[in-house]
Amino acid sequence: MIKSALGIFFSLLIVATPLAHAKEAKTSPKKQTASKTVKKAPAKATAAKSTARKTKTAKKASAKAPARKNASLNSKERLVKKTVVVNGKRKTVYQRVAARPSLPVVPPVMTAGDLAGLNLTRDPLALASNVALVMDQSDSTVLFEKNANVTLPIASITKLMTALVVVESHQDMDEILEVTSEDIDREKNSSSRLRVGSRLSRANMLHIALMSSENRAASALGRHYPGGIHAFVSAMNAKARELGMSGTRYVDSTGLSSLNVATARDLARLVAHASRHPILCQYSTDTKYVVDPGGHSLQYANSNRLVNNPDWEIGLQKTGYISEAGRCLVMQTNINGRPIVMIFLDSKGKYSRLGDAQRIRKWIEETQPQNASRTVRKIES
């Protein structure tokens, strides 16, 4: 009995042992898998941290990237790169600002001379002026001319006739004239240093009108003529007819209107006649002059740079400019002891009329011309 019981026990023990091994074999892969899973977890966390760092870096790079990459910019915006200091550290930022408007292309203004085709005229001295005339004042002989009989706008050369009428009408030069709103330029909207309410003597108004081409001064001179500005303009035109200036017409005392017109030959007569008045010679050739229109002093300078040049002996001069007339200059000067009248109209460039005067002077000094075409022509003064 005991033997049979022991036999059964050992039989069961033999059968149970392989089963236990089998169970152990089945559960060990799971343990290995779990072990492997535990070991791989740190790697995944590291990858997540790495991805987070990359994302953060990308955001910083995107923030530092120039805003020009931003598609929201439009044609009216531009970017400005600036360096600022934040908490003691330099930092580069990009700021949007309104784009500068592109300037429209403005075609060059055509003068009356250009429209008449005078710019196609060539001359042996290659002058920049469309119109020129040079006259020996001692005998009125024309030494050089270019389109001298064409009637053109003369701009502020008009003021020479304004001054002549004032002087020859024998008005009181000490009378105080006041600038009013009537003297404001509504033709060209030009500025003036004389404010409305400024008060100066007629002599001072004449001085700065001739020397520095002060428009409000010239307007005030015309308004204070007996009968007003209309009577003054009539007197200007009457004087032009008296001097034989058949191609000349005046409509105001300033020259701001392009309807003030004359020929170079007419202006040569005017210059020759005006040069007989010492006051016009003095006022037109002063280099600087100071006036007090009421509580403050104003210093004016001559509009002709040649009066400051010691190589020139200028007896009388006047400059002028409006867009229709171009740059203009009339002068009476002495060259090699000869009294010479020079007229330049419709010149191109701010200083080209002065350059033309220099060319004419050099030509006279070197060639001693007698007349322009070997046929004596005179302008009666």
Backbone torsions as a table, in degrees:
resi	resn	phi	psi	omega
1	MET	NA	-48.1	179.1
2	ILE	-62.9	-38.2	-179.8
3	LYS	-66.7	-42.5	-178.9
4	SER	-67.3	-34.0	177.2
5	ALA	-68.2	-40.3	176.9
6	LEU	-64.7	-37.2	-179.5
7	GLY	-64.5	-40.3	179.5
8	ILE	-66.8	-39.8	-179.1
9	PHE	-61.2	-48.0	180.0
10	PHE	-66.0	-32.6	178.2
11	SER	-65.4	-43.8	178.4
12	LEU	-65.4	-38.1	179.5
13	LEU	-63.1	-38.1	179.8
14	ILE	-67.2	-39.1	-178.6
15	VAL	-72.4	-36.8	-176.8
16	ALA	-71.3	-30.8	-177.5
17	THR	-62.8	-50.1	176.9
18	PRO	-61.0	-35.3	179.8
19	LEU	-64.7	-39.7	178.0
20	ALA	-63.5	-40.4	177.1
21	HIS	-64.0	-40.0	179.8
22	ALA	-63.2	-44.2	178.3
23	LYS	-61.9	-40.6	179.3
24	GLU	-63.7	-39.0	178.8
25	ALA	-65.9	-36.5	-179.0
26	LYS	-72.0	-35.4	-177.9
27	THR	-82.3	-20.0	-176.9
28	SER	-66.8	-38.7	176.2
29	PRO	-60.4	-37.9	179.2
30	LYS	-62.7	-42.2	178.6
31	LYS	-63.1	-40.9	179.2
32	GLN	-64.0	-41.1	179.8
33	THR	-63.5	-44.0	178.0
34	ALA	-62.8	-39.9	177.9
35	SER	-62.3	-43.4	178.8
36	LYS	-63.8	-39.6	-180.0
37	THR	-62.2	-41.9	178.5
38	VAL	-63.0	-36.9	-179.0
39	LYS	-73.3	-31.4	-177.1
40	LYS	-81.3	-17.7	-177.2
41	ALA	-57.7	-44.7	177.8
42	PRO	-59.0	-35.7	-179.5
43	ALA	-63.6	-42.5	178.8
44	LYS	-65.0	-40.5	178.3
45	ALA	-63.1	-39.4	177.9
46	THR	-63.8	-42.0	179.2
47	ALA	-63.0	-40.4	179.2
48	ALA	-64.1	-42.4	177.4
49	LYS	-63.0	-40.9	179.4
50	SER	-62.0	-43.1	178.8
51	THR	-63.1	-40.1	178.9
52	ALA	-63.4	-41.3	178.7
53	ARG	-63.5	-42.6	179.8
54	LYS	-61.9	-41.6	179.8
55	THR	-63.7	-43.2	179.0
56	LYS	-63.2	-42.8	178.4
57	THR	-62.9	-41.3	179.9
58	ALA	-63.0	-39.2	178.6
59	LYS	-64.7	-42.7	178.0
60	LYS	-62.3	-43.8	179.6
61	ALA	-62.5	-39.7	178.8
62	SER	-64.8	-37.6	179.1
63	ALA	-67.6	-34.4	-179.6
64	LYS	-81.2	-17.8	-176.7
65	ALA	-65.3	143.9	-179.9
66	PRO	-57.0	141.1	-178.8
67	ALA	-68.9	-5.7	178.6
68	ARG	-65.0	-18.8	177.9
69	LYS	-79.5	-8.3	-178.0
70	ASN	-75.6	122.8	-175.3
71	ALA	-71.1	-10.4	-177.3
72	SER	-78.0	-10.5	176.7
73	LEU	-63.1	141.1	176.6
74	ASN	-118.7	-179.8	-174.4
75	SER	-67.3	-15.0	-179.2
76	LYS	-95.7	6.1	-179.6
77	GLU	-121.4	154.4	171.8
78	ARG	-142.9	167.5	-176.2
79	LEU	-107.7	140.7	176.5
80	VAL	-122.8	123.7	178.9
81	LYS	-85.9	126.4	-178.6
82	LYS	-129.8	150.4	174.7
83	THR	-111.0	122.2	-179.3
84	VAL	-120.4	163.1	178.3
85	VAL	-112.3	119.5	178.9
86	VAL	-121.5	119.0	-178.7
87	ASN	54.1	39.4	177.2
88	GLY	81.2	1.8	-179.2
89	LYS	-114.7	140.1	178.6
90	ARG	-77.0	136.6	-177.9
91	LYS	-139.6	137.5	179.9
92	THR	-95.9	128.5	178.5
93	VAL	-129.0	160.0	178.3
94	TYR	-119.8	128.0	-174.8
95	GLN	-120.4	137.2	177.5
96	ARG	-83.1	135.0	174.6
97	VAL	-136.2	161.7	178.8
98	ALA	-68.2	135.0	179.1
99	ALA	-67.7	145.1	177.4
100	ARG	-68.5	130.4	-179.6
101	PRO	-66.9	138.1	178.4
102	SER	-72.5	134.0	-178.8
103	LEU	-74.9	134.4	178.5
104	PRO	-69.0	147.7	177.9
105	VAL	-78.0	116.1	-178.0
106	VAL	-100.6	121.7	179.1
107	PRO	-67.3	150.9	179.7
108	PRO	-61.5	143.6	-179.7
109	VAL	-75.7	129.8	178.4
110	MET	-87.3	125.7	175.9
111	THR	-79.1	169.6	177.7
112	ALA	-61.7	-35.9	178.0
113	GLY	-65.9	-40.4	177.6
114	ASP	-63.9	-43.2	-179.7
115	LEU	-63.1	-28.3	177.7
116	ALA	-85.2	-1.9	178.8
117	GLY	82.3	13.2	-177.8
118	LEU	-68.7	-22.5	179.7
119	ASN	-68.9	-9.2	177.3
120	LEU	-87.5	-8.5	-179.7
121	THR	-75.4	129.3	177.6
122	ARG	-104.3	147.7	177.9
123	ASP	-136.3	157.2	-175.0
124	PRO	-63.4	-19.3	-179.0
125	LEU	-100.0	1.5	178.7
126	ALA	52.6	49.8	179.9
127	LEU	-70.0	150.0	178.0
128	ALA	-84.9	-11.1	-179.3
129	SER	-87.4	138.3	177.3
130	ASN	-70.9	-24.9	-178.9
131	VAL	-132.5	137.4	178.3
132	ALA	-152.4	148.5	173.0
133	LEU	-150.6	134.9	177.9
134	VAL	-125.6	127.2	-175.1
135	MET	-131.8	138.5	170.8
136	ASP	-80.7	110.8	-172.9
137	GLN	-68.1	-22.8	-176.8
138	SER	-65.7	-32.0	179.5
139	ASP	-134.1	10.8	177.9
140	SER	61.2	24.1	178.6
141	THR	-81.4	131.8	177.5
142	VAL	-79.6	122.2	-179.9
143	LEU	-94.7	-28.6	-178.2
144	PHE	-157.0	141.1	175.9
145	GLU	-151.3	152.9	179.7
146	LYS	-151.7	111.1	-178.9
147	ASN	53.8	37.6	-171.5
148	ALA	-73.0	-13.5	-178.6
149	ASN	-103.2	7.6	-179.3
150	VAL	-88.2	129.8	178.4
151	THR	-80.9	125.4	-177.0
152	LEU	-139.0	160.6	171.6
153	PRO	-60.4	144.0	-174.7
154	ILE	-120.7	3.0	175.1
155	ALA	51.8	-134.0	-173.4
156	SER	-77.4	1.3	168.8
157	ILE	-60.3	-23.5	174.7
158	THR	-50.9	-36.9	-175.3
159	LYS	-63.3	-19.5	176.8
160	LEU	-68.2	-39.3	174.6
161	MET	-70.2	-37.6	175.7
162	THR	-55.3	-48.1	-179.1
163	ALA	-64.6	-39.4	-178.8
164	LEU	-64.0	-42.9	179.1
165	VAL	-64.6	-41.9	179.0
166	VAL	-60.5	-46.6	-176.9
167	VAL	-68.2	-43.6	-175.7
168	GLU	-79.2	-10.7	175.1
169	SER	-88.0	-3.2	175.3
170	HIS	56.1	42.4	175.4
171	GLN	-75.1	158.3	-178.7
172	ASP	-67.4	115.3	-177.1
173	MET	-75.6	-14.1	179.2
174	ASP	-94.1	-6.9	179.7
175	GLU	-63.3	137.0	-179.2
176	ILE	-85.5	126.4	178.0
177	LEU	-109.2	142.1	-179.0
178	GLU	-113.6	135.9	176.0
179	VAL	-77.7	130.7	178.7
180	THR	-122.9	178.6	179.5
181	SER	-62.9	-20.9	177.6
182	GLU	-66.8	-18.8	-178.3
183	ASP	-90.5	-3.0	178.3
184	ILE	-69.2	135.9	-178.8
185	ASP	-75.9	108.7	175.7
186	ARG	-106.3	6.3	177.6
187	GLU	-88.1	-50.9	-178.9
188	LYS	-116.2	-4.3	-177.6
189	ASN	57.3	37.5	178.5
190	SER	-76.6	157.5	-180.0
191	SER	-89.3	168.6	177.8
192	SER	-150.6	148.0	178.0
193	ARG	-83.4	-13.4	177.2
194	LEU	-89.2	113.1	178.4
195	ARG	-77.0	159.5	172.1
196	VAL	-61.1	129.9	-175.6
197	GLY	102.6	-10.8	177.7
198	SER	-64.1	141.5	-177.7
199	ARG	-127.8	125.5	178.2
200	LEU	-141.5	158.1	174.9
201	SER	-69.4	158.6	177.5
202	ARG	-58.8	-37.1	179.0
203	ALA	-62.0	-43.6	-179.8
204	ASN	-69.9	-37.2	175.3
205	MET	-60.9	-44.2	179.0
206	LEU	-64.0	-39.8	-177.4
207	HIS	-60.3	-53.0	-176.0
208	ILE	-77.2	-22.3	175.2
209	ALA	-68.6	-40.4	179.6
210	LEU	-76.7	-47.6	-172.1
211	MET	-74.8	-42.7	-172.9
212	SER	-121.2	10.1	176.2
213	SER	56.5	42.4	179.4
214	GLU	-71.6	112.7	-173.0
215	ASN	-68.2	-42.2	-178.4
216	ARG	-68.0	-30.3	175.3
217	ALA	-65.6	-44.3	179.3
218	ALA	-64.7	-37.2	178.2
219	SER	-66.4	-42.4	179.0
220	ALA	-63.5	-37.2	177.4
221	LEU	-60.8	-41.7	179.4
222	GLY	-69.4	-40.3	-178.3
223	ARG	-66.1	-32.6	-176.3
224	HIS	-89.9	15.5	174.1
225	TYR	-81.8	146.5	177.8
226	PRO	-54.9	119.6	-177.7
227	GLY	97.9	-5.7	176.6
228	GLY	84.7	-170.1	-172.5
229	ILE	-64.5	-35.3	-179.5
230	HIS	-66.3	-40.6	176.7
231	ALA	-66.6	-34.6	179.9
232	PHE	-66.6	-45.4	178.7
233	VAL	-62.6	-37.8	176.7
234	SER	-62.4	-39.5	178.2
235	ALA	-66.4	-35.5	177.0
236	MET	-62.9	-47.1	-179.3
237	ASN	-67.9	-34.7	177.3
238	ALA	-65.0	-40.4	178.5
239	LYS	-66.8	-36.1	177.8
240	ALA	-63.0	-42.9	177.8
241	ARG	-64.5	-39.1	179.2
242	GLU	-61.4	-35.4	-179.7
243	LEU	-85.2	-0.7	179.8
244	GLY	79.7	24.1	-179.9
245	MET	-86.5	76.6	-171.2
246	SER	-70.6	-21.9	-178.9
247	GLY	-99.6	19.1	-172.9
248	THR	-111.2	143.7	175.0
249	ARG	-149.7	135.8	178.4
250	TYR	-117.0	144.1	176.7
251	VAL	-126.3	-12.3	175.7
252	ASP	-152.7	176.8	-176.7
253	SER	-97.1	-1.3	-175.5
254	THR	-105.1	-34.3	-174.2
255	GLY	92.6	6.1	-180.0
256	LEU	-70.1	-27.2	177.6
257	SER	-81.5	139.3	177.3
258	SER	-74.4	-3.1	177.8
259	LEU	-82.9	-6.6	170.1
260	ASN	-79.0	109.8	-172.1
261	VAL	-132.4	157.8	176.7
262	ALA	-167.0	169.1	172.3
263	THR	-101.5	163.5	177.0
264	ALA	-62.9	-36.3	178.4
265	ARG	-64.7	-40.4	176.9
266	ASP	-61.1	-44.1	-177.0
267	LEU	-68.2	-29.0	175.5
268	ALA	-64.1	-38.7	175.9
269	ARG	-63.7	-43.7	-179.0
270	LEU	-62.4	-45.7	-179.5
271	VAL	-62.8	-44.6	-179.0
272	ALA	-61.7	-39.3	-179.6
273	HIS	-73.7	-43.9	-177.8
274	ALA	-65.0	-30.1	-178.2
275	SER	-67.3	-8.7	176.8
276	ARG	-79.5	-10.8	-178.9
277	HIS	-101.0	109.0	-178.2
278	PRO	-55.3	-35.8	-177.9
279	ILE	-65.5	-35.5	178.3
280	LEU	-71.8	-36.1	177.1
281	CYS	-64.9	-44.4	-178.4
282	GLN	-66.0	-51.2	-176.2
283	TYR	-63.7	-39.6	-175.5
284	SER	-74.5	-20.4	-175.9
285	THR	-109.8	-0.8	173.5
286	ASP	-60.0	142.3	-178.9
287	THR	-83.6	-37.9	179.9
288	LYS	-144.0	154.6	178.5
289	TYR	-157.3	140.3	-177.6
290	VAL	-113.7	133.2	176.5
291	VAL	-127.8	158.2	176.6
292	ASP	-123.7	97.0	-177.2
293	PRO	-80.7	4.3	178.6
294	GLY	137.2	83.9	174.7
295	GLY	88.8	-8.0	178.3
296	HIS	-151.8	144.6	-177.5
297	SER	-92.7	144.3	176.0
298	LEU	-124.3	129.7	176.8
299	GLN	-103.7	126.7	178.9
300	TYR	-108.0	151.3	177.4
301	ALA	-121.8	157.3	-179.5
302	ASN	-71.0	139.6	-178.8
303	SER	-79.7	-5.3	-179.9
304	ASN	-112.3	111.9	-177.2
305	ARG	-65.3	-22.2	-176.3
306	LEU	-67.2	-22.0	-179.4
307	VAL	-68.3	-19.2	177.5
308	ASN	-88.5	-5.3	-176.6
309	ASN	-90.2	115.9	-177.7
310	PRO	-65.6	-14.7	178.8
311	ASP	-76.9	-12.7	-179.2
312	TRP	-106.0	140.3	173.6
313	GLU	-115.1	91.9	-173.5
314	ILE	-102.2	124.2	-178.9
315	GLY	-90.2	-33.0	-178.4
316	LEU	-157.4	145.2	179.6
317	GLN	-157.6	160.3	171.1
318	LYS	-159.0	137.5	176.8
319	THR	-108.2	167.2	177.2
320	GLY	-162.7	150.5	174.8
321	TYR	-160.2	129.3	158.0
322	ILE	-143.0	163.2	-173.3
323	SER	-61.1	-34.8	-179.1
324	GLU	-72.5	-26.6	-175.5
325	ALA	-96.7	-20.7	-172.1
326	GLY	72.7	-166.7	179.6
327	ARG	-85.2	129.1	-176.8
328	CYS	-125.0	152.8	179.0
329	LEU	-155.5	132.8	170.8
330	VAL	-127.1	141.5	-177.7
331	MET	-148.0	151.7	165.0
332	GLN	-118.8	124.9	-175.3
333	THR	-144.5	167.1	176.3
334	ASN	-110.7	127.7	178.2
335	ILE	-129.1	117.2	-177.4
336	ASN	54.8	37.6	178.0
337	GLY	80.5	3.5	-179.4
338	ARG	-104.3	129.9	174.5
339	PRO	-74.8	117.5	-174.4
340	ILE	-118.7	133.3	173.4
341	VAL	-103.7	128.1	179.3
342	MET	-119.6	134.2	177.1
343	ILE	-127.1	125.5	176.3
344	PHE	-131.4	121.6	179.3
345	LEU	-122.3	150.1	174.6
346	ASP	54.6	55.4	176.9
347	SER	-92.9	151.4	-178.7
348	LYS	-103.5	132.8	-179.7
349	GLY	94.1	146.5	-173.8
350	LYS	-62.0	-35.8	-175.2
351	TYR	-112.2	4.8	-175.3
352	SER	-67.0	-32.3	178.0
353	ARG	-66.5	-34.0	175.8
354	LEU	-69.5	-37.3	175.9
355	GLY	-63.9	-38.0	177.0
356	ASP	-63.6	-40.0	177.5
357	ALA	-62.3	-39.4	178.0
358	GLN	-64.9	-40.1	178.6
359	ARG	-63.9	-43.7	-180.0
360	ILE	-63.6	-43.5	180.0
361	ARG	-60.9	-46.2	179.8
362	LYS	-62.4	-40.4	179.6
363	TRP	-62.8	-42.3	178.9
364	ILE	-65.9	-43.7	-178.8
365	GLU	-64.2	-35.3	-175.9
366	GLU	-86.7	-32.6	-173.0
367	THR	-109.8	-16.9	-176.6
368	GLN	47.9	57.4	-175.4
369	PRO	-65.4	149.7	176.9
370	GLN	-99.1	-40.7	173.7
371	ASN	-161.1	168.9	-170.6
372	ALA	-75.3	-35.7	-173.7
373	SER	-129.4	21.8	179.4
374	ARG	64.5	10.4	172.1
375	THR	-118.3	117.1	-174.3
376	VAL	-65.4	120.2	175.5
377	ARG	-123.6	134.4	-177.3
378	LYS	-121.4	148.2	173.2
379	ILE	-111.0	114.2	-179.1
380	GLU	-70.7	129.8	-179.8
381	SER	-97.0	NA	NA
